[in-house]
Protein backbone atom coordinates (compact mmCIF):
# COMPACT_ATOMS: atom_id res chain seq x y z
CA UNK A 1 0.00 0.00 0.00
CA UNK A 2 2.74 2.46 0.91
CA UNK A 3 4.39 1.94 -2.46
CA UNK A 4 1.24 3.31 -4.12
CA UNK A 5 1.50 6.67 -2.34
CA UNK A 6 3.45 9.26 -4.28
CA UNK A 7 4.76 12.22 -2.33
CA UNK A 8 5.93 14.96 -4.70
CA UNK A 9 9.20 16.70 -3.90
CA UNK A 10 9.05 20.42 -3.09
CA UNK A 11 10.98 22.50 -5.63
CA UNK A 12 11.47 26.26 -5.86
CA UNK A 13 9.54 27.04 -2.68
CA UNK A 14 11.50 28.43 0.27
CA UNK A 15 11.21 29.99 3.69
CA UNK A 16 13.68 32.83 4.25
CA UNK A 17 14.60 35.09 7.15
CA UNK A 18 15.09 38.72 6.13
CA UNK A 19 16.11 41.70 8.21
CA UNK A 20 13.93 44.80 7.75
CA UNK A 21 13.29 48.03 9.58
CA UNK A 22 10.58 47.73 12.25
CA UNK A 23 8.83 51.03 13.06
CA UNK A 24 7.31 49.61 16.26
CA UNK A 25 10.67 48.67 17.79
CA UNK A 26 12.67 51.38 15.96
CA UNK A 27 15.31 48.82 14.92
CA UNK A 28 16.04 46.21 12.29
CA UNK A 29 14.10 43.01 12.98
CA UNK A 30 14.07 39.59 11.35
CA UNK A 31 10.97 38.46 9.44
CA UNK A 32 10.11 35.09 7.92
CA UNK A 33 8.92 35.03 4.28
CA UNK A 34 7.43 32.32 2.09
CA UNK A 35 8.99 32.48 -1.38
CA UNK A 36 7.45 30.93 -4.50
CA UNK A 37 10.21 30.77 -7.12
CA UNK A 38 8.14 28.63 -9.50
CA UNK A 39 5.98 29.49 -12.52
CA UNK A 40 2.85 28.06 -10.85
CA UNK A 41 0.90 29.66 -7.99
CA UNK A 42 0.65 28.00 -4.60
CA UNK A 43 -2.91 27.45 -3.43
CA UNK A 44 -4.16 27.15 0.14
CA UNK A 45 -0.65 27.53 1.60
CA UNK A 46 -0.53 26.80 5.32
CA UNK A 47 2.50 27.62 7.46
CA UNK A 48 2.82 26.31 11.01
CA UNK A 49 5.72 27.78 12.97
CA UNK A 50 7.31 27.16 16.34
CA UNK A 51 10.65 27.54 18.07
CA UNK A 52 12.31 25.10 20.46
CA UNK A 53 15.67 24.38 22.06
CA UNK A 54 17.75 25.07 25.15
CA UNK A 55 18.69 28.38 26.73
CA UNK A 56 21.20 28.19 29.59
CA UNK A 57 20.66 24.42 29.76
CA UNK A 58 16.90 24.81 30.18
CA UNK A 59 14.39 23.47 27.64
CA UNK A 60 12.38 26.26 26.01
CA UNK A 61 9.66 26.35 23.38
CA UNK A 62 7.26 28.90 21.97
CA UNK A 63 3.62 28.58 21.15
CA UNK A 64 2.61 27.28 17.75
CA UNK A 65 1.53 29.85 15.17
CA UNK A 66 -0.57 29.10 12.11
CA UNK A 67 -0.74 31.23 8.96
CA UNK A 68 -2.90 30.70 5.87
CA UNK A 69 -2.46 32.21 2.42
CA UNK A 70 -5.20 31.59 -0.15
CA UNK A 71 -2.69 32.02 -2.99
CA UNK A 72 0.97 32.82 -3.42
CA UNK A 73 1.50 34.05 -6.96
CA UNK A 74 4.33 32.66 -9.13
CA UNK A 75 7.71 34.33 -8.63
CA UNK A 76 6.58 36.23 -5.54
CA UNK A 77 6.83 36.17 -1.77
CA UNK A 78 4.62 36.81 1.26
CA UNK A 79 5.58 37.85 4.77
CA UNK A 80 4.83 35.14 7.34
CA UNK A 81 5.76 36.65 10.71
CA UNK A 82 8.16 38.63 12.87
CA UNK A 83 10.97 36.60 14.45
CA UNK A 84 11.55 38.15 17.85
CA UNK A 85 15.15 38.43 18.99
CA UNK A 86 14.47 36.02 21.88
CA UNK A 87 13.66 33.13 19.53
CA UNK A 88 16.76 33.53 17.33
CA UNK A 89 18.73 31.52 19.88
CA UNK A 90 16.31 28.61 19.42
CA UNK A 91 15.60 26.30 16.47
CA UNK A 92 12.90 27.96 14.36
CA UNK A 93 10.74 25.50 12.42
CA UNK A 94 8.28 26.27 9.61
CA UNK A 95 6.04 23.45 8.33
CA UNK A 96 4.73 24.46 4.91
CA UNK A 97 1.83 22.69 3.16
CA UNK A 98 0.25 23.80 -0.11
CA UNK A 99 -1.45 22.66 -3.30
CA UNK A 100 0.15 23.18 -6.70
CA UNK A 101 -1.42 21.86 -9.89
CA UNK A 102 -3.88 19.86 -7.79
CA UNK A 103 -1.15 18.02 -5.84
CA UNK A 104 -0.45 18.35 -2.12
CA UNK A 105 3.11 19.35 -1.16
CA UNK A 106 4.63 19.42 2.31
CA UNK A 107 8.05 20.40 3.64
CA UNK A 108 9.54 21.47 6.96
CA UNK A 109 12.17 24.22 6.97
CA UNK A 110 14.40 24.72 10.00
CA UNK A 111 16.68 27.57 10.99
CA UNK A 112 19.05 26.00 13.53
CA UNK A 113 20.03 27.78 16.74
CA UNK A 114 21.82 31.09 16.09
CA UNK A 115 21.97 30.60 12.29
CA UNK A 116 19.85 33.70 11.68
CA UNK A 117 22.56 36.36 11.69
CA UNK A 118 24.23 38.94 9.44
CA UNK A 119 27.13 36.61 8.60
CA UNK A 120 24.89 34.04 6.89
CA UNK A 121 23.22 36.34 4.33
CA UNK A 122 22.81 35.13 0.73
CA UNK A 123 21.03 36.49 -2.36
CA UNK A 124 17.43 35.28 -2.31
CA UNK A 125 15.40 33.97 -5.24
CA UNK A 126 12.60 36.27 -6.50
CA UNK A 127 13.42 39.01 -3.99
CA UNK A 128 15.98 41.76 -4.47
CA UNK A 129 17.06 41.34 -0.85
CA UNK A 130 19.60 39.28 1.03
CA UNK A 131 18.55 36.86 3.73
CA UNK A 132 18.92 33.35 5.10
CA UNK A 133 17.21 30.31 3.56
CA UNK A 134 15.74 27.66 5.85
CA UNK A 135 16.95 24.12 5.34
N, CA, C and O of each residue as an XYZ file, in Angstrom:
540
protein
N       0.809     -1.202      0.000
C       0.000      0.000      0.000
C       0.853      1.268      0.000
O       0.573      2.219     -0.729
N       1.902      1.265      0.832
C       2.742      2.459      0.908
C       3.400      2.770     -0.431
O       3.604      3.933     -0.779
N       3.729      1.723     -1.174
C       4.389      1.942     -2.459
C       3.491      2.659     -3.461
O       3.985      3.218     -4.440
N       2.186      2.650     -3.232
C       1.237      3.308     -4.124
C       1.082      4.800     -3.838
O       0.481      5.525     -4.630
N       1.620      5.257     -2.716
C       1.499      6.667     -2.340
C       2.689      7.432     -2.904
O       3.841      7.109     -2.613
N       2.406      8.434     -3.702
C       3.452      9.261     -4.281
C       3.473     10.603     -3.567
O       2.472     11.320     -3.543
N       4.609     10.936     -2.991
C       4.765     12.221     -2.326
C       5.674     13.081     -3.194
O       6.869     12.809     -3.305
N       5.104     14.131     -3.817
C       5.933     14.960     -4.701
C       6.978     15.747     -3.911
O       6.747     16.139     -2.767
N       8.102     15.965     -4.527
C       9.198     16.705     -3.900
C       8.997     18.206     -4.100
O       8.678     18.658     -5.199
N       9.186     18.963     -3.038
C       9.049     20.421     -3.093
C      10.238     21.000     -3.852
O      11.393     20.708     -3.541
N       9.933     21.829     -4.859
C      10.977     22.501     -5.633
C      10.627     23.974     -5.754
O       9.463     24.325     -5.950
N      11.608     24.819     -5.640
C      11.473     26.263     -5.858
C      10.503     26.952     -4.904
O       9.930     27.988     -5.243
N      10.319     26.394     -3.732
C       9.542     27.043     -2.676
C      10.436     27.067     -1.444
O      11.006     26.047     -1.057
N      10.552     28.247     -0.831
C      11.498     28.431      0.270
C      10.872     29.223      1.409
O       9.881     29.931      1.233
N      11.480     29.080      2.579
C      11.212     29.990      3.693
C      12.535     30.701      3.949
O      13.585     30.067      4.053
N      12.469     32.032      4.048
C      13.677     32.832      4.247
C      13.494     33.770      5.429
O      12.380     34.198      5.730
N      14.591     34.084      6.090
C      14.604     35.091      7.150
C      15.283     36.331      6.582
O      16.394     36.264      6.057
N      14.597     37.461      6.698
C      15.087     38.716      6.131
C      15.037     39.798      7.191
O      14.069     39.899      7.945
N      16.079     40.602      7.245
C      16.109     41.700      8.213
C      15.559     42.966      7.566
O      16.006     43.377      6.495
N      14.574     43.579      8.237
C      13.935     44.800      7.753
C      13.719     45.759      8.912
O      13.715     45.369     10.079
N      13.541     47.010      8.559
C      13.286     48.034      9.578
C      11.903     47.823     10.191
O      10.925     47.598      9.478
N      11.834     47.897     11.518
C      10.578     47.733     12.246
C      10.257     49.050     12.940
O      10.946     49.438     13.883
N       9.211     49.742     12.480
C       8.833     51.033     13.060
C       8.385     50.908     14.512
O       8.592     51.833     15.298
N       7.776     49.786     14.883
C       7.311     49.608     16.257
C       8.462     49.549     17.252
O       8.388     50.147     18.325
N       9.530     48.827     16.899
C      10.675     48.671     17.788
C      11.795     49.667     17.493
O      12.761     49.767     18.250
N      11.657     50.408     16.382
C      12.675     51.378     15.958
C      14.050     50.722     15.809
O      15.062     51.263     16.255
N      14.065     49.553     15.177
C      15.308     48.820     14.921
C      15.075     47.836     13.778
O      13.940     47.599     13.365
N      16.169     47.271     13.278
C      16.041     46.208     12.293
C      15.603     44.938     12.997
O      16.151     44.578     14.038
N      14.616     44.257     12.430
C      14.097     43.010     12.981
C      14.096     41.951     11.887
O      14.081     42.273     10.699
N      14.113     40.700     12.292
C      14.073     39.590     11.351
C      12.626     39.178     11.108
O      11.828     39.100     12.041
N      12.295     38.915      9.837
C      10.966     38.461      9.439
C      11.114     37.192      8.616
O      12.088     37.030      7.881
N      10.143     36.292      8.742
C      10.113     35.088      7.917
C       9.224     35.348      6.707
O       8.160     35.955      6.832
N       9.661     34.889      5.533
C       8.924     35.032      4.280
C       8.765     33.663      3.624
O       9.640     32.803      3.729
N       7.641     33.478      2.950
C       7.426     32.317      2.094
C       7.686     32.770      0.663
O       7.068     33.724      0.189
N       8.598     32.089     -0.026
C       8.991     32.476     -1.382
C       8.549     31.399     -2.366
O       8.840     30.217     -2.182
N       7.839     31.823     -3.417
C       7.449     30.933     -4.502
C       8.274     31.295     -5.736
O       7.964     32.257     -6.438
N       9.320     30.523     -5.991
C      10.212     30.773     -7.122
C       9.845     29.877     -8.313
O      10.699     29.558     -9.140
N       8.580     29.476     -8.393
C       8.139     28.633     -9.504
C       7.237     29.442    -10.430
O       6.893     30.586    -10.133
N       6.858     28.838    -11.551
C       5.977     29.491    -12.516
C       4.508     29.160    -12.280
O       3.651     29.527    -13.084
N       4.212     28.467    -11.181
C       2.847     28.063    -10.850
C       2.499     28.584     -9.466
O       3.322     28.519     -8.553
N       1.278     29.105     -9.302
C       0.903     29.657     -7.994
C       0.702     28.538     -6.975
O       0.356     27.407     -7.318
N       0.930     28.892     -5.718
C       0.651     27.997     -4.600
C      -0.768     28.295     -4.139
O      -1.151     29.458     -4.010
N      -1.537     27.260     -3.894
C      -2.907     27.449     -3.433
C      -3.057     26.884     -2.026
O      -2.458     25.866     -1.681
N      -3.865     27.563     -1.227
C      -4.156     27.147      0.142
C      -2.875     26.830      0.916
O      -2.765     25.766      1.526
N      -1.919     27.738      0.892
C      -0.654     27.527      1.596
C      -0.860     27.722      3.097
O      -1.379     28.749      3.533
N      -0.454     26.738      3.871
C      -0.525     26.800      5.321
C       0.889     26.735      5.868
O       1.693     25.909      5.437
N       1.188     27.613      6.822
C       2.500     27.622      7.457
C       2.277     27.511      8.956
O       1.572     28.327      9.549
N       2.880     26.502      9.564
C       2.818     26.312     11.011
C       4.227     26.521     11.537
O       5.164     25.850     11.104
N       4.377     27.457     12.475
C       5.721     27.775     12.970
C       5.805     27.596     14.482
O       4.823     27.742     15.211
N       7.022     27.274     14.920
C       7.309     27.161     16.344
C       8.815     27.251     16.525
O       9.579     27.086     15.574
N       9.226     27.512     17.748
C      10.650     27.537     18.074
C      10.864     26.662     19.308
O      10.010     26.588     20.191
N      12.021     26.002     19.350
C      12.312     25.096     20.463
C      13.821     24.980     20.629
O      14.578     25.249     19.696
N      14.250     24.583     21.811
C      15.671     24.385     22.060
C      16.000     24.605     23.518
O      15.126     24.561     24.384
N      17.281     24.843     23.781
C      17.748     25.067     25.152
C      18.355     26.456     25.268
O      19.073     26.913     24.379
N      18.057     27.115     26.373
C      18.690     28.381     26.728
C      19.226     28.214     28.138
O      18.474     27.932     29.071
N      20.542     28.393     28.287
C      21.202     28.193     29.587
C      20.894     26.817     30.170
O      20.660     26.686     31.371
N      20.894     25.791     29.316
C      20.662     24.424     29.761
C      19.213     24.086     30.071
O      18.920     22.969     30.498
N      18.314     25.017     29.868
C      16.905     24.810     30.183
C      16.097     24.676     28.896
O      16.250     25.485     27.981
N      15.232     23.654     28.820
C      14.385     23.469     27.639
C      13.410     24.623     27.506
O      12.767     25.025     28.476
N      13.307     25.152     26.293
C      12.378     26.255     26.008
C      11.638     25.959     24.720
O      12.172     25.306     23.824
N      10.404     26.441     24.629
C       9.661     26.355     23.376
C       8.622     27.474     23.353
O       8.167     27.961     24.388
N       8.272     27.853     22.142
C       7.263     28.901     21.969
C       5.916     28.242     21.690
O       5.814     27.022     21.556
N       4.908     29.064     21.607
C       3.619     28.577     21.151
C       3.702     28.256     19.674
O       4.685     28.587     19.011
N       2.677     27.616     19.164
C       2.607     27.277     17.747
C       1.750     28.320     17.043
O       0.649     28.638     17.493
N       2.257     28.844     15.947
C       1.532     29.846     15.166
C       1.122     29.239     13.827
O       1.866     28.470     13.219
N      -0.071     29.601     13.389
C      -0.572     29.104     12.106
C      -0.908     30.283     11.202
O      -1.529     31.256     11.629
N      -0.489     30.178      9.949
C      -0.738     31.233      8.960
C      -1.309     30.577      7.710
O      -0.869     29.500      7.309
N      -2.293     31.232      7.096
C      -2.896     30.697      5.872
C      -2.847     31.758      4.787
O      -3.112     32.934      5.036
N      -2.508     31.328      3.586
C      -2.465     32.205      2.419
C      -3.272     31.526      1.318
O      -2.939     30.422      0.887
N      -4.325     32.182      0.869
C      -5.197     31.595     -0.155
C      -4.398     31.271     -1.407
O      -4.540     30.195     -1.987
N      -3.549     32.222     -1.820
C      -2.695     32.023     -2.993
C      -1.366     32.740     -2.783
O      -1.300     33.789     -2.143
N      -0.323     32.155     -3.328
C       0.972     32.824     -3.422
C       1.318     32.789     -4.907
O       1.592     31.730     -5.472
N       1.301     33.942     -5.513
C       1.504     34.045     -6.961
C       2.885     33.528     -7.375
O       3.810     33.509     -6.562
N       3.024     33.110     -8.636
C       4.328     32.660     -9.132
C       5.369     33.781     -9.012
O       5.053     34.959     -9.176
N       6.590     33.396     -8.730
C       7.714     34.333     -8.634
C       7.411     35.508     -7.710
O       7.632     36.667     -8.060
N       6.903     35.185     -6.527
C       6.579     36.225     -5.541
C       6.861     35.704     -4.137
O       7.282     34.562     -3.950
N       6.620     36.560     -3.169
C       6.827     36.174     -1.770
C       5.764     36.824     -0.895
O       5.165     37.831     -1.274
N       5.535     36.242      0.277
C       4.619     36.814      1.261
C       5.287     36.758      2.629
O       6.009     35.814      2.949
N       5.031     37.787      3.424
C       5.583     37.847      4.771
C       4.788     36.914      5.670
O       3.558     36.952      5.681
N       5.491     36.076      6.425
C       4.832     35.142      7.341
C       4.688     35.768      8.717
O       3.576     35.917      9.222
N       5.828     36.142      9.334
C       5.765     36.647     10.711
C       7.078     37.297     11.129
O       8.117     37.125     10.492
N       6.993     38.042     12.212
C       8.163     38.626     12.867
C       8.858     37.545     13.681
O       8.203     36.757     14.363
N      10.178     37.508     13.611
C      10.968     36.604     14.447
C      11.589     37.449     15.564
O      12.557     38.175     15.337
N      11.037     37.350     16.745
C      11.547     38.150     17.855
C      12.969     37.743     18.183
O      13.354     36.589     17.994
N      13.748     38.693     18.675
C      15.155     38.430     18.990
C      15.323     37.273     19.968
O      16.311     36.542     19.895
N      14.370     37.098     20.882
C      14.466     36.023     21.882
C      14.465     34.639     21.244
O      15.104     33.726     21.767
N      13.765     34.462     20.130
C      13.656     33.128     19.527
C      14.787     32.815     18.552
O      14.879     31.687     18.067
N      15.647     33.785     18.256
C      16.756     33.526     17.328
C      17.769     32.550     17.919
O      18.505     31.894     17.181
N      17.809     32.454     19.246
C      18.734     31.517     19.883
C      18.134     30.121     20.051
O      18.711     29.259     20.714
N      16.968     29.916     19.438
C      16.306     28.613     19.420
C      16.247     28.098     17.981
O      16.517     28.849     17.044
N      15.898     26.829     17.801
C      15.605     26.295     16.469
C      14.249     26.840     16.047
O      13.280     26.717     16.796
N      14.159     27.431     14.879
C      12.895     27.960     14.361
C      12.449     27.073     13.222
O      13.159     26.910     12.230
N      11.253     26.493     13.372
C      10.740     25.504     12.423
C       9.486     26.032     11.739
O       8.599     26.591     12.384
N       9.425     25.846     10.414
C       8.281     26.270      9.610
C       7.816     25.073      8.783
O       8.528     24.622      7.885
N       6.627     24.560      9.085
C       6.045     23.452      8.334
C       5.120     24.057      7.284
O       4.125     24.701      7.617
N       5.454     23.847      6.021
C       4.726     24.462      4.911
C       3.975     23.381      4.136
O       4.558     22.376      3.731
N       2.675     23.601      3.935
C       1.831     22.691      3.165
C       1.046     23.519      2.156
O       0.517     24.577      2.496
N       0.969     23.046      0.925
C       0.246     23.796     -0.107
C      -0.156     22.868     -1.245
O       0.343     21.749     -1.361
N      -1.065     23.353     -2.082
C      -1.448     22.663     -3.304
C      -0.831     23.398     -4.487
O      -0.774     24.627     -4.513
N      -0.374     22.626     -5.458
C       0.154     23.182     -6.695
C      -0.219     22.210     -7.811
O       0.133     21.031     -7.768
N      -0.926     22.715     -8.794
C      -1.418     21.857     -9.895
C      -2.226     20.671     -9.370
O      -2.134     19.566     -9.904
N      -3.014     20.905     -8.325
C      -3.877     19.862     -7.787
C      -3.191     18.805     -6.940
O      -3.831     17.836     -6.531
N      -1.891     18.974     -6.666
C      -1.152     18.017     -5.839
C      -0.789     18.673     -4.513
O      -0.515     19.872     -4.453
N      -0.789     17.873     -3.454
C      -0.447     18.351     -2.121
C       1.060     18.228     -1.901
O       1.647     17.169     -2.124
N       1.676     19.327     -1.459
C       3.108     19.355     -1.158
C       3.287     19.693      0.311
O       2.458     20.382      0.905
N       4.381     19.201      0.896
C       4.634     19.423      2.308
C       6.137     19.399      2.558
O       6.839     18.503      2.088
N       6.621     20.384      3.296
C       8.045     20.402      3.639
C       8.235     21.194      4.925
O       7.529     22.171      5.173
N       9.191     20.768      5.736
C       9.542     21.473      6.963
C      10.901     22.137      6.774
O      11.877     21.491      6.392
N      10.946     23.438      7.049
C      12.174     24.221      6.965
C      12.607     24.564      8.380
O      11.779     24.942      9.209
N      13.893     24.435      8.662
C      14.396     24.724     10.003
C      15.578     25.686      9.912
O      16.484     25.517      9.096
N      15.538     26.690     10.768
C      16.680     27.570     10.995
C      17.265     27.125     12.326
O      16.659     27.347     13.374
N      18.430     26.505     12.297
C      19.049     26.004     13.526
C      19.431     27.156     14.459
O      19.505     28.312     14.042
N      19.667     26.823     15.706
C      20.026     27.782     16.739
C      21.117     28.729     16.259
O      22.161     28.294     15.771
N      20.867     30.019     16.400
C      21.819     31.095     16.093
C      22.299     31.135     14.639
O      23.339     31.733     14.364
N      21.577     30.521     13.704
C      21.974     30.602     12.289
C      21.364     31.814     11.590
O      21.747     32.141     10.467
N      20.423     32.476     12.244
C      19.849     33.704     11.682
C      20.707     34.852     12.183
O      20.523     35.351     13.293
N      21.660     35.266     11.333
C      22.564     36.361     11.693
C      23.116     37.012     10.422
O      22.987     36.466      9.327
N      23.722     38.165     10.581
C      24.226     38.941      9.438
C      25.325     38.222      8.653
O      25.526     38.524      7.477
N      26.031     37.291      9.264
C      27.135     36.610      8.597
C      26.668     35.538      7.616
O      27.451     35.079      6.783
N      25.398     35.133      7.708
C      24.889     34.035      6.887
C      24.057     34.511      5.698
O      23.394     33.694      5.059
N      24.069     35.792      5.384
C      23.220     36.340      4.326
C      23.626     35.841      2.942
O      24.811     35.739      2.624
N      22.607     35.530      2.120
C      22.813     35.131      0.729
C      21.786     35.874     -0.127
O      20.801     36.398      0.394
N      22.020     35.918     -1.451
C      21.027     36.486     -2.357
C      19.834     35.536     -2.417
O      20.002     34.323     -2.536
N      18.645     36.092     -2.335
C      17.430     35.283     -2.306
C      16.782     35.204     -3.680
O      16.856     36.157     -4.456
N      16.143     34.064     -3.989
C      15.397     33.972     -5.241
C      14.180     34.893     -5.188
O      13.616     35.113     -4.116
N      13.778     35.425     -6.319
C      12.601     36.266     -6.501
C      12.759     37.654     -5.894
O      12.372     38.645     -6.514
N      13.320     37.738     -4.697
C      13.420     39.014     -3.990
C      14.746     39.694     -4.318
O      15.735     39.034     -4.640
N      14.748     41.005     -4.233
C      15.985     41.762     -4.472
C      16.658     42.052     -3.133
O      17.311     43.084     -2.973
N      16.500     41.158     -2.190
C      17.060     41.340     -0.845
C      17.965     40.167     -0.540
O      17.953     39.141     -1.220
N      18.759     40.356      0.517
C      19.598     39.276      1.027
C      18.966     38.751      2.302
O      18.344     39.501      3.054
N      19.125     37.472      2.538
C      18.550     36.857      3.733
C      19.132     35.474      3.940
O      20.162     35.125      3.362
N      18.468     34.701      4.761
C      18.916     33.350      5.097
C      17.811     32.378      4.694
O      16.645     32.581      5.030
N      18.185     31.320      3.971
C      17.214     30.314      3.561
C      17.145     29.202      4.594
O      18.175     28.727      5.071
N      15.934     28.786      4.941
C      15.742     27.660      5.849
C      16.105     26.365      5.156
O      15.975     26.249      3.938
N      16.550     25.411      5.911
C      16.953     24.120      5.344
C      15.950     23.051      5.701
O      16.116     21.894      5.314
